[in-house]
């Protein structure tokens, strides 16, 4: 990402962080509006979940200059989300909800540069988490040599 994009992310996150509870609530409202089937994946208190979301976004923003430090955090998060039942297609919905929430919270301050920067950051976050989730999932099936695997 370019220095301009990094600055846009930092500046806009600082503004959203001032209203983090409102932004987190709006995010989950938008997420469940886009895909109501995701609601059961969130078993915990949504207020607490919202704090975790804002903490994760804050960590990602703080580590923009140190992607090597961010990668292991995202990989761990991706593995955990896989255990919760998060699938690859859910990441697109989350990205749409995030950009929609940022747009609503920031209004005119969510410029095309800021939107593109956040989309790039979210793309990095999502692909890193998805890759870790795929590697954590069992990829082999152990069968007896004289038992044919079941048809898919």
C-alpha positions as CSV (number, residue, x, y, z in Angstrom):
1,X,0.0,0.0,0.0
2,X,1.2,3.5,-0.7
3,X,2.0,6.1,1.9
4,X,-1.1,8.0,0.9
5,X,-3.3,4.9,1.5
6,X,-1.6,4.2,4.9
7,X,-2.2,7.8,6.0
8,X,-5.8,7.6,4.9
9,X,-6.4,4.5,6.9
10,X,-4.7,6.0,10.0
11,X,-6.7,9.2,9.8
12,X,-10.1,7.7,9.2
13,X,-9.6,5.0,11.8
14,X,-8.7,7.7,14.4
15,X,-12.1,9.3,13.6
16,X,-14.0,6.1,13.8
17,X,-12.3,5.1,17.0
18,X,-13.8,8.2,18.6
19,X,-17.2,6.6,18.1
20,X,-16.1,2.9,18.4
21,X,-19.2,1.6,20.2
22,X,-21.5,3.2,17.6
23,X,-19.4,2.0,14.7
24,X,-19.2,-1.5,16.0
25,X,-23.0,-1.7,16.5
26,X,-23.6,-0.3,13.0
27,X,-21.2,-2.9,11.6
28,X,-23.0,-5.8,13.1
29,X,-26.4,-4.4,12.1
30,X,-25.2,-4.0,8.5
31,X,-23.6,-7.5,8.6
32,X,-26.8,-9.2,9.7
33,X,-28.8,-7.1,7.2
34,X,-26.6,-8.3,4.4
35,X,-26.6,-12.0,5.6
36,X,-29.0,-12.9,8.5
37,X,-27.6,-16.4,8.4
38,X,-24.4,-15.1,10.0
39,X,-26.1,-14.2,13.3
40,X,-25.8,-17.6,14.9
41,X,-22.0,-17.5,14.4
42,X,-21.9,-14.8,17.1
43,X,-22.8,-16.6,20.3
44,X,-21.2,-14.0,22.6
45,X,-22.5,-10.6,23.6
46,X,-22.4,-8.3,20.5
47,X,-21.2,-5.4,22.6
48,X,-18.1,-7.5,23.6
49,X,-17.8,-8.7,20.1
50,X,-17.8,-5.1,18.9
51,X,-15.0,-4.2,21.3
52,X,-13.0,-7.1,19.9
53,X,-13.6,-5.9,16.3
54,X,-12.4,-2.4,17.1
55,X,-9.4,-3.8,18.9
56,X,-8.5,-6.0,16.0
57,X,-8.9,-3.0,13.6
58,X,-6.8,-0.9,15.8
59,X,-4.1,-3.5,16.0
60,X,-4.1,-3.8,12.2
61,X,-3.8,0.0,11.8
62,X,-1.0,0.1,14.4
63,X,0.9,-2.7,12.5
64,X,0.5,-1.2,9.0
65,X,4.2,-0.4,9.0
66,X,5.1,-3.9,10.3
67,X,3.1,-6.5,8.2
68,X,5.4,-9.2,9.6
69,X,4.0,-8.5,13.0
70,X,0.4,-8.5,11.8
71,X,0.6,-11.7,9.8
72,X,0.8,-14.1,12.8
73,X,-2.0,-12.3,14.6
74,X,-4.2,-12.7,11.5
75,X,-3.3,-16.3,11.0
76,X,-4.3,-17.2,14.5
77,X,-7.5,-15.3,14.1
78,X,-8.2,-17.1,10.8
79,X,-7.7,-20.5,12.4
80,X,-10.0,-19.6,15.3
81,X,-12.7,-18.2,13.0
82,X,-12.6,-21.4,11.0
83,X,-13.4,-23.3,14.2
84,X,-16.4,-21.0,14.8
85,X,-17.8,-22.0,11.3
86,X,-16.7,-19.0,9.3
87,X,-16.4,-19.9,5.6
88,X,-14.6,-18.1,2.8
89,X,-17.7,-16.6,1.4
90,X,-18.4,-14.9,4.7
91,X,-15.3,-12.7,4.3
92,X,-16.9,-10.9,1.3
93,X,-19.9,-10.0,3.3
94,X,-17.8,-8.8,6.2
95,X,-15.8,-6.6,3.8
96,X,-18.9,-5.1,2.4
97,X,-20.3,-4.5,5.9
98,X,-17.0,-2.9,7.0
99,X,-16.8,-0.5,4.0
100,X,-20.5,0.4,4.4
101,X,-20.0,1.1,8.1
102,X,-17.0,3.3,7.4
103,X,-18.8,5.2,4.7
104,X,-21.8,5.8,7.0
105,X,-19.6,6.8,9.9
106,X,-17.3,9.1,8.0
107,X,-19.5,10.6,5.3
108,X,-17.6,12.8,3.0
109,X,-14.3,12.0,4.8
110,X,-14.5,8.5,3.4
111,X,-13.0,9.6,0.2
112,X,-12.3,7.3,-2.8
113,X,-8.7,7.1,-1.6
114,X,-9.7,6.1,1.9
115,X,-12.2,3.5,0.5
116,X,-9.6,2.0,-1.8
117,X,-7.1,1.9,1.1
118,X,-9.5,0.2,3.5
119,X,-10.5,-2.3,0.7
120,X,-6.8,-3.1,0.2
121,X,-6.3,-3.5,4.0
122,X,-9.3,-5.7,4.3
123,X,-8.3,-7.8,1.3
124,X,-4.9,-8.4,3.0
125,X,-6.6,-9.3,6.3
126,X,-9.2,-11.6,4.7
127,X,-6.7,-13.5,2.5
128,X,-4.3,-14.0,5.3
129,X,-7.0,-15.3,7.6
130,X,-8.5,-17.5,4.9
131,X,-5.1,-19.0,4.0
132,X,-4.5,-19.8,7.7
133,X,-7.9,-21.4,8.0
134,X,-7.4,-23.6,5.0
135,X,-4.0,-24.8,6.3
136,X,-5.6,-25.5,9.7
137,X,-8.4,-27.6,8.2
138,X,-7.8,-31.3,7.9
139,X,-6.7,-32.0,4.3
140,X,-6.2,-35.7,4.3
141,X,-8.5,-38.7,5.0
142,X,-7.0,-41.7,6.5
143,X,-8.6,-44.9,5.3
144,X,-7.8,-48.6,5.4
145,X,-6.0,-49.7,2.1
146,X,-8.9,-52.1,1.3
147,X,-11.7,-49.5,1.9
148,X,-12.5,-47.1,-0.9
149,X,-13.2,-43.5,0.1
150,X,-16.8,-42.5,0.1
151,X,-18.0,-40.5,-3.0
152,X,-18.4,-36.8,-2.5
